[in-house]
Amino acid sequence: MIDKLIVADESVDWAIIKALREKNYHVLSIMEDHSGWSDEEVLSFAYELSAYLITEDKDFGELTYRLKRPSHGILLIRLISSRSDEKAALVMDVFQKNEDRLSNSFSVLDENKLRIKSF
């Protein structure tokens, strides 16, 4: 299990946060604690905490690549046609099987595959 903290952006489906917490992942929810923060603030917050960031907002790709904002790892969830429970199961699978590859990378999970690109 990942010892690292996970920051869940406001866009993250609640079922994902709940599933991660039920498996004893330490997840800070922006929706619960810092609702209304900008993407820039969320990314900086996660970076300062040395946390992974999970999001369903593709603007974080622009912040990371075009604007070169630092990160300890981002998982962009692009499961458009999946139900909440399916999203939660897929994200859990990603963390359980790929934790060693998620650090310092920008990863995209869609219905077909997981793509991981190291910084």
Contacts in CASP RR format, 6 or more apart in sequence:
PFRMAT RR
TARGET T0000
AUTHOR 0000-0000-0000
METHOD contacts of the structure
MODEL  1
MIDKLIVADESVDWAIIKALREKNYHVLSIMEDHSGWSDEEVLSFAYELS
AYLITEDKDFGELTYRLKRPSHGILLIRLISSRSDEKAALVMDVFQKNED
RLSNSFSVLDENKLRIKSF
1 23 0 8 1.000
1 24 0 8 1.000
1 25 0 8 1.000
1 96 0 8 1.000
1 99 0 8 1.000
2 25 0 8 1.000
2 52 0 8 1.000
2 95 0 8 1.000
2 99 0 8 1.000
2 102 0 8 1.000
4 50 0 8 1.000
4 51 0 8 1.000
4 52 0 8 1.000
4 72 0 8 1.000
4 103 0 8 1.000
5 26 0 8 1.000
5 27 0 8 1.000
5 28 0 8 1.000
5 49 0 8 1.000
5 50 0 8 1.000
5 51 0 8 1.000
5 52 0 8 1.000
6 20 0 8 1.000
6 25 0 8 1.000
6 26 0 8 1.000
6 27 0 8 1.000
6 28 0 8 1.000
6 51 0 8 1.000
6 52 0 8 1.000
6 53 0 8 1.000
6 54 0 8 1.000
7 27 0 8 1.000
7 28 0 8 1.000
7 30 0 8 1.000
7 42 0 8 1.000
7 45 0 8 1.000
7 46 0 8 1.000
7 49 0 8 1.000
7 51 0 8 1.000
7 52 0 8 1.000
7 53 0 8 1.000
7 54 0 8 1.000
8 16 0 8 1.000
8 17 0 8 1.000
8 20 0 8 1.000
8 27 0 8 1.000
8 28 0 8 1.000
8 29 0 8 1.000
8 30 0 8 1.000
8 31 0 8 1.000
8 54 0 8 1.000
8 55 0 8 1.000
9 30 0 8 1.000
9 39 0 8 1.000
9 42 0 8 1.000
9 53 0 8 1.000
9 54 0 8 1.000
9 55 0 8 1.000
9 56 0 8 1.000
9 57 0 8 1.000
9 60 0 8 1.000
10 30 0 8 1.000
10 31 0 8 1.000
10 35 0 8 1.000
10 36 0 8 1.000
10 37 0 8 1.000
10 42 0 8 1.000
11 55 0 8 1.000
11 56 0 8 1.000
11 57 0 8 1.000
12 29 0 8 1.000
12 31 0 8 1.000
12 54 0 8 1.000
12 55 0 8 1.000
12 56 0 8 1.000
12 77 0 8 1.000
13 56 0 8 1.000
13 77 0 8 1.000
13 84 0 8 1.000
13 87 0 8 1.000
13 88 0 8 1.000
14 31 0 8 1.000
14 84 0 8 1.000
15 84 0 8 1.000
15 85 0 8 1.000
15 87 0 8 1.000
15 88 0 8 1.000
16 54 0 8 1.000
16 77 0 8 1.000
16 84 0 8 1.000
16 87 0 8 1.000
16 88 0 8 1.000
16 91 0 8 1.000
17 27 0 8 1.000
17 29 0 8 1.000
18 88 0 8 1.000
19 88 0 8 1.000
19 89 0 8 1.000
19 91 0 8 1.000
19 92 0 8 1.000
20 27 0 8 1.000
20 88 0 8 1.000
20 91 0 8 1.000
20 92 0 8 1.000
20 95 0 8 1.000
21 27 0 8 1.000
23 92 0 8 1.000
25 95 0 8 1.000
28 49 0 8 1.000
28 51 0 8 1.000
30 36 0 8 1.000
30 37 0 8 1.000
30 42 0 8 1.000
30 45 0 8 1.000
34 41 0 8 1.000
34 42 0 8 1.000
34 45 0 8 1.000
37 45 0 8 1.000
39 57 0 8 1.000
39 59 0 8 1.000
39 60 0 8 1.000
39 63 0 8 1.000
40 63 0 8 1.000
40 69 0 8 1.000
42 53 0 8 1.000
42 55 0 8 1.000
43 53 0 8 1.000
43 60 0 8 1.000
43 63 0 8 1.000
43 64 0 8 1.000
43 69 0 8 1.000
43 71 0 8 1.000
44 69 0 8 1.000
46 52 0 8 1.000
46 53 0 8 1.000
46 71 0 8 1.000
46 72 0 8 1.000
47 69 0 8 1.000
47 70 0 8 1.000
47 71 0 8 1.000
47 72 0 8 1.000
50 72 0 8 1.000
51 72 0 8 1.000
52 72 0 8 1.000
52 73 0 8 1.000
52 74 0 8 1.000
52 75 0 8 1.000
52 102 0 8 1.000
52 103 0 8 1.000
53 60 0 8 1.000
53 71 0 8 1.000
53 72 0 8 1.000
53 73 0 8 1.000
53 74 0 8 1.000
53 75 0 8 1.000
54 74 0 8 1.000
54 75 0 8 1.000
54 77 0 8 1.000
54 91 0 8 1.000
55 74 0 8 1.000
55 75 0 8 1.000
55 76 0 8 1.000
55 77 0 8 1.000
56 76 0 8 1.000
56 77 0 8 1.000
56 78 0 8 1.000
57 76 0 8 1.000
58 76 0 8 1.000
58 78 0 8 1.000
60 74 0 8 1.000
60 76 0 8 1.000
61 74 0 8 1.000
61 76 0 8 1.000
61 106 0 8 1.000
63 69 0 8 1.000
64 71 0 8 1.000
64 74 0 8 1.000
64 106 0 8 1.000
64 119 0 8 1.000
65 106 0 8 1.000
71 104 0 8 1.000
71 106 0 8 1.000
71 119 0 8 1.000
72 103 0 8 1.000
72 104 0 8 1.000
73 102 0 8 1.000
73 103 0 8 1.000
73 104 0 8 1.000
73 105 0 8 1.000
73 106 0 8 1.000
73 107 0 8 1.000
73 119 0 8 1.000
74 105 0 8 1.000
74 106 0 8 1.000
74 107 0 8 1.000
75 91 0 8 1.000
75 94 0 8 1.000
75 102 0 8 1.000
75 107 0 8 1.000
75 108 0 8 1.000
75 109 0 8 1.000
76 106 0 8 1.000
76 107 0 8 1.000
76 108 0 8 1.000
76 109 0 8 1.000
77 87 0 8 1.000
77 91 0 8 1.000
77 109 0 8 1.000
78 108 0 8 1.000
78 109 0 8 1.000
78 110 0 8 1.000
79 86 0 8 1.000
79 87 0 8 1.000
79 90 0 8 1.000
79 109 0 8 1.000
79 110 0 8 1.000
79 111 0 8 1.000
80 110 0 8 1.000
80 111 0 8 1.000
81 111 0 8 1.000
82 90 0 8 1.000
82 111 0 8 1.000
90 109 0 8 1.000
91 109 0 8 1.000
94 102 0 8 1.000
94 107 0 8 1.000
94 109 0 8 1.000
94 114 0 8 1.000
95 102 0 8 1.000
98 107 0 8 1.000
98 114 0 8 1.000
98 116 0 8 1.000
101 107 0 8 1.000
101 116 0 8 1.000
102 116 0 8 1.000
104 118 0 8 1.000
104 119 0 8 1.000
105 116 0 8 1.000
105 117 0 8 1.000
105 118 0 8 1.000
105 119 0 8 1.000
106 116 0 8 1.000
106 117 0 8 1.000
106 119 0 8 1.000
107 114 0 8 1.000
107 115 0 8 1.000
107 116 0 8 1.000
107 117 0 8 1.000
108 114 0 8 1.000
108 115 0 8 1.000
END
